[in-house]
Amino acid sequence: MLLVGVSGGVATGKSSVSRALAALAVPVVDADAVARDVVAPGTPLLARVLAAFPHDARTLPDGSLDRRALGAAVFADAGKRRRLNALLHPAIARELVSRLRAAFASGAHVVALDAPLLYESRSLLRLCDATCVVACSPDTQLARLRARDPDLSEEDARRRIAAQLPLADKVRQATYVVDNNGSEEEMMQQVRALVTQWRAAAGTPAWRVCLRLAAAATLLHPDLRPALAALLALSVTAAAGAVALRGN
């Protein structure tokens, strides 16, 4: 079994690659989606965030958290940022580990972890057997970003790109790179080839993957004993299954 971390830069096409992976029956666990879901409308955590930041946190008309407004408020205040992280990180870590566990338990040989900040988060990076960076040229990245957000000035677009870890640094650290300068079909051809390669290399036994995720649970957040116990139970079950298969 193989866990591949998928990352890239803003507007390089990471989401397109994740959709291509999903179309090829590779389960994709989206770290950004997890961060949104734990504060979805009606969740206890959303209520706690609103109560903890009465002057900074608000909801949009659809009931979802206004992440942009809250992000702007905590960006310049380290104390607020620590308080927000203390609220969010345990829930995000629990849900992330739960979704990874479910993906591996389903029998998938390859699972992708879509994480924009994969290289900025060393704990997420340690989860992965390999990494894949979706890259394109600086001119293509800038053009795509401005096409996606027409109200964004060129200066603001360049500033947004510069705020991230340089794409060249991610490419240098990556196990695999998808060159997304061309057409969608050219990107899809690369993804198909990678999936074939990954499935051929996916030889880690399921029980070992579960043990690694169990250790990762405590790396992501120290107080994840329930998730740790569940993963250890799953690893024992998977190991017993492997022994039974060898016995047959």
HUUR-V655185 format. One record per helix or strand. SS is the DSSP state (@ for helix, = for strand). FROM is the first residue (numbers start at 1). LEN is the number of residues. If there is no record, write none. Layout:
# HUUR-V655185
ss->SS from->FROM len->LEN
ss->SS from->FROM len->LEN
This chain:
# HUUR-V655185
ss->= from->2 len->7
ss->@ from->14 len->10
ss->= from->27 len->4
ss->@ from->31 len->7
ss->@ from->44 len->9
ss->= from->59 len->1
ss->= from->65 len->1
ss->@ from->67 len->9
ss->@ from->78 len->28
ss->= from->110 len->5
ss->@ from->122 len->6
ss->= from->130 len->6
ss->@ from->138 len->11
ss->@ from->154 len->9
ss->@ from->167 len->7
ss->= from->176 len->4
ss->@ from->184 len->18
ss->@ from->206 len->15
ss->@ from->225 len->23
